[in-house]
Amino acid sequence: MSTEKEKEYIYIVQSSKEPSWCKIGKSNDYERRLKEYNSMTGKSKDNIYRYLFVCEVSDMHQVEKDITERFKLFRQDSKAEIYLCSKEMFAEYIKFIKEHPFFIEEIILEKKDEIIITEKIVKKETPSLKKRELTSNDIMQKAKRVKNDEFYTRYEDIEKEIAMYSQEIWKDKCVFCNCDDVVGNSKNKSSAFAWYFLNNFEKLGLKKLICTHYASKEDLFNAGSRGYIFTVNGVKELKSDYDDLKLFPEEYDGSFDHPLSIKILNEEADIVCTNPPFSRTRDYWKLVIESGKKFLIIGNFVKILHTGYISLFKDKKVWTGYNRVLWFEDPKRRLVDAPGIWYTNLPISDRPKYKNLKIIPLKKIPEKYKRYDDKKTLLVDNCYIPSDYKKPFAVSTRSILNGILEKGYKIVQEEGYAPFIDGKEKFGRVLVQKT
């Protein structure tokens, strides 16, 4: 006697208390699963789990695995299927699932639950925006008003990245942190970039460290309303009162594109290292790259797809560093989630992420990870790379981040590639070709 095969489902569920996150999971009984979620915390008016999306699939284990691989960067941690939930990301999750070869159909829920998702910012173990009487838009608009970045890099992320490079890179060099404050002799108030290089000045063998403070209308670091230049000229000055090492040139606002800041960049700096203001990223990149200086800076990981940046990767003027940056701090040292990555023109050797690239003959790539779009362009997923394919083909940004451009491949188009299959646009990619 034959038995009917159990149906398989992929779902996206959300807790009303955590609108910044969602759980993407699998189940043979999605109605029972939702009851289990609510029974774990105790169903209450202020914490109810709701489905945002449910669909039937033919292989829920494989779909969940592919979701994990595709959206690694957006997971809360490596041991839980909890993902960032913004409007943009929710749309990406749905698009990916519906385009998956194992997708069957969406389950239309009897009750349409409200989708509660954030606009931009995600917090971890910090007071909610509601408690702070702010919206996510307030946070972003404030940062734009002061022309600076509300989000600051953590010391441990700087330490982790710089540890990957040879110390010889820094020896006898002048490091310029042109978006960073030094406040008194206080680690808690100063930029982590400035503090890292102060702590490691002698270890790295630096010749000079220069940091500049931007005098915005809002005093982000309580560093004062005047722009200044902080300079350490040698090991002896490390024991000084740091306030004594500041200069306050007349009418100097400390911005990275002030004529005096540009003069320092062009005439004194050897390596620029900072987290540029997000509201002026394009201006910053243009200035630093045109200077011809070495740099190690943080930026959003999707820049590789943007027309204004992709030519820089194509011409090998910039490439990704070793690590991603998942968490930042606000001026009150509260954690915020705004995923980024290191970008640099410093030499990269033995990148750990190389192991994620699966460079094999085209015929050995599993069928579900290769297909052709309406233009007959080959699309490959899951970091599979055809070793014997001579024509241009499209890869996700993850392959770029993992170092494909250092493995005998080049970008061949100065804009992101938007593939269409059966007239429907798929997620953006980068067009590359074996050299």
N, C-alpha and C positions, 0 to 999 in steps of 0.2 A: 504494500500500500504506500503510495507516494505521499509525501508531505509537502505542503506549499512552503516555498522559501520565504524566510522572514524578510520583511522589507527593511531597507537601510536608509537612515536619514542623516543629514548634516544640518546643524542648527546654529543660530547665533542667539545667545541669551544674555540678558543684562540685568544687573541689580539696580534698583532705583536709588540706592545709596552710593553707587559707584558709576555715575554716567560717563566717566572718562575711560572706562574699560568695558570690554565685552568678552564673553567666553564663546569660543567656536569649538563645538564638539560633535560627537557622533552618538547615535543611539538606534536601537531597533524599535523603541517605543518612546517617541518624543513627548507624548502627553504624560506618561509616567515619570519621565526624566524631569519635567518641569515641576511636578509635585515633589520630587526628591529634593530639588534645589530649595524650594520654599520650606520644606520640613527641616532642612539642615539648620536654617537660621531662625525658624519660627516665623510664620507668616504674620506680618504686621503692616499697619498702614504706611509706615515710613521705610519699609524695606521689603519690596516684593520683586521677585524675579519675573521677567517678562521675555517672551520670544520676540526678537526683531525680525527673524527670518527662519524658515524651515523649508527644506526641500528633500525630495527622495533622490537617492543615487544608487548606482549599481554596485559600488564598492566603497563603502564609507571609510574603511581603513586607509585605502590608498588616497582618497580625496583629502582626508584629514592630514595625512603625511605630506601631501603636496602643498596644502595650505601652510603647514609648519615651515616647509622649505622656502616657499615663496615670500612669506611675511615674517621671517625670523627677526628682522630688525624691529618689528613692532610688538614683539612679545614682552610681557612684563618681566618674565624671567624664563630660564631655559627648562624649568620643570613643570610649568603650568601653561595650559592653552588659553592664557588670558592676553588679549590684544588691545592695543590702542584703539579707541573708538571716537573718531572725529567724522564729520560729514564726508570728507574726502576718502578716508580710509574705509568707512562702512560701504561706500559705493564701490571701492576697489575690491573688497571682499566678495560682494554680491556678483560683481562682474566676473571675477576669477572663477567662482563656483559655477555660475551659469554657463561659462564657456568651457568648463572641464568636460572631457569626453565621457565621464561617468555620470554626469548630471542627467536626471530624468525629467523631473518637473518640480516646480515650486508648490508647496502646500499652502493654500489660501486659508489662513486662520479665520475662525468664525468671528473672533473679536480682534479688531485691529488695535494693537497696543502702540502707545506713543513711543516713538523712537527718541530717546534722550541721548544726544551726543554733543560733544564739545566742539568748539570752533577751532581751537589752536593749541591750548595749553593743558597739560595733564600734570597732576600733582601726586606726590607720594608721601604719606605720613605728614601732611601739612594741613593747616586749616583750609576749609573750602573757600572758593571765591565768594560764595553766598555769605559765609560768616564774616568775610573780610569786606562785605558790601561792595563787591566788584563783579564785573562780568569779564569773560575772557577777552571780549573786544576792548574793554577798558585797559587791560594789561597791554595789548598790542598797540593801541592808539597812544598810550603814554610813552611807550618806547619810541614810536615814530615821532612824537612831538619833540622829544629831546635829542632826536637823531642819534640814538645810541642803542645798544642792545641791552634789554632788560635781563638777559640771561647770561650768567657768568660761568666760566669753566672751572671745574673742580681741580684741586691740586693733584689728586691721585690720577686723574686722566692725563694731565700734562706729564707727570712722572712716568706713567706707563708708556706713553708714546715716545718720549725722548730717550728712554732706556733702550729702544730698539736701534738707535743709530750709533755709529762709532763716535767715541768721545773726541777723536781727532777732528771731526767736523767743526767742533766748537772752539778748539784751541786757538788762542790769540785772536779771537774774533770779537767784533762789537755786535751785540745782540740789541735789536731795537724792538721794544714792545710799544707800538704806537697807538694802542687803545687801552692803556692800563695805568692804574693808579698805585701809588705808594703812599699810604696814610700813616704818618708817624713811623713808629717801629712796630706797628700792629699787623699781625698776620690775618686776623679776623676781618679787618677793614680793607686791607690791600688786595689788589688783583692777585689771583693765584699764579699768573704768569710771572709777575714781578717777584713774588715771594719765592717761587721755584728757582729762578735764576740768582736771586740773592743767596739762597741756601746752598746752591751748587756752583757758585761763582768760581771758587778755587778748584773744585773737583773737575769741572769742565775746562778749566784753564782759560776762562774768558779774559779778554783784554779790557772790555768796557761793557756796561749795561746802561741803556737809555730807555726810560719810560716816560710817557706823556699823559697828562691828565686833561680830559676834555671838560671845559667849563660850561656845562649846560645850564638851562634855567632851573632844572631840578637837580639837586645835589645827591646823585645816586649813591656814592660811597661815603658821604659826609666828608668829602675830600676838599671842599672849598669851592667857591664860585669863580675862581680865577684859574686860567690855564697855566700849567707849569711843566717844566722839563726836569726830570729827576735823572741824575747821572752818577754812576759809580765808576771811577777811573782806575780802580785797582783794589787788591785785597785789603790794603790798609784802611780804605774808606768803609769797609763792611762793619766796622765797629763804631762808626759815627752815628750821631743822631740824624736819622734820615731826613728830617725836616731841613737840616742844614745843607743837604745836597740838592735842594730844589732851586730852580731859577724861575722867576715870574716875569718874562719879557712883556713889555708894554703892548697892549692890544693883542696879546696871544691867547687864543681860545683853546689851544691844545688839540684841535681836530686833526685827523690824519692828513688832510689835504690843505692845511694852512701852509703858506709859503715856507715858514720856518721848519715845520715838520717835514716837508718835502726836501728841504735843504739837508736836514739830518739824514733822511733816507738815502739821498743821492751821494752825499759826501762822507758820511761816517759809518753808516750801517753796513754790516756784512751779511747778517741773517735777521729776517723779520719773523717774529713769533708772537701770535696773538689770536684772539677770537674777534673778528671784525664786527662792527655794528650791522645787524641783519638788514636794517632799512636802507643801507647804502653799500651793499655787498658788491654790486657791479662796479661802482666807482672805485671801491677799495682794490678789487682784483686788478682792474685796469692800471691803476697807479703803481702797485707793487710789481706786477709782471713787467710793465714797461721800464721799470727802474733797472731790471736785470739782476736784482739781488736774489740771494737764496731766501726761501721762506718756508715756514711751517705754520699753517693757519687752519682754522676750523671753519667749515661751511656746511650747508644743508646737503645731504647725500644725493638729492635729485638733480643737482646742478648739471650733471653729465648729460641730461636730456635737453637742457635749455639751449636754444640757438645762440644766446649770447656767450655761452661758455664752452660748448662742445668743440669749437675750433681750437681752443687752447689745449684740449686733450688730444685732438687730432694732430696738432703740430708739436706735441710733446713738450709743451711749455709748462704743463702741470700734470700731476698724477696723484693718485690717492696714497695716503700714508698707510700705516700699519693697522690702526685701530678705529673703531667707531666710538662715538661719544653719545651715550644714551641719556645722561642726566646732567642738568645744569643747576645753578643756584640763582635765586633772585637777590636783590640787594639786601634782604633781611636773612639771607642764608637758608631759605627754604628751598627744598628740592622741587624742580619742575622738569617735565619730560618734553624735550624738543630734539629729537634724534638728529645727530650730525655726524660728520666724519672729518678726519684730517686730510688736508691737501698740501702738497709740497712739490718742490723741484730738487730736493735733496736725494742723494742716491739711495735706492731701495735694494736690499739684498736678502735672498732667502725669505721671501714673504710667507708667513704661516698660512695665509689663505690660498696659496697655490694648490694645496691638497684638495681644495673644494672643486677645482676645475677637473672635469673628466674629459680629457683630450684623447679621443679615439676615432677610428675610421667611421665614416657616416653610416655604413650599413650595420655597425654594431650599436649605434645609439637606439635605445628602445623607441618603438614607433610612437608611443604616447608623448614623447618629448621632442618630436620633430614633425613638422608639417610645412606646407607651402601656402602662402597667402594668395590673394587674387592676382598679384603681379608676378607670381611664381617665384617669389623670394623665399628662401629657406628660413624658417624660424626654429630655433632650438631653445629648450628650457632646461631648468634644473642643473644649470652650469655644465651641460654637455656641450662639447666643442668638437666639430668635425675636423680631424687632422688632415684629411685628404680632399677637402672641398675647395675648389679654386675660385668660385664665384663669391660675391658679397653675400653675407647672411646676417640675420638679425639676432641679437642677444639681449638679455635683460641687463639693467645696470649692475646687478649683482656680479655678473661675470667680469665687468669692468673693475668693480671694487676688489674682486679676488685676484686681479693681476693679469688678465688675458693679454693686455697690450704689451706685457713684458715677455710673452711666450710666443712671439713670432706672428702676431696679428696687429692690424692697424685699423683705425676708424677711417671710413671712406666717404662719409657724408657730414657736412658741417651743420647738421640739424638732426634732431631726434627723428627716428623712423616710426611712423604710425601705420602698422599693418592692418589690412582689411581682409576678412574672410567671409565669403558670401555676402559682401556688402556691409558687414558690420565691423566697426573699428575695434581693434584689440588694444591691450595696454602698450604704452610707448616702449620703444627699444632703441638700440644703437646698432647701426649698420657697420659691420667689420668685415675684414678679408685677410686671408693668410698672405703674409709677405713673401 
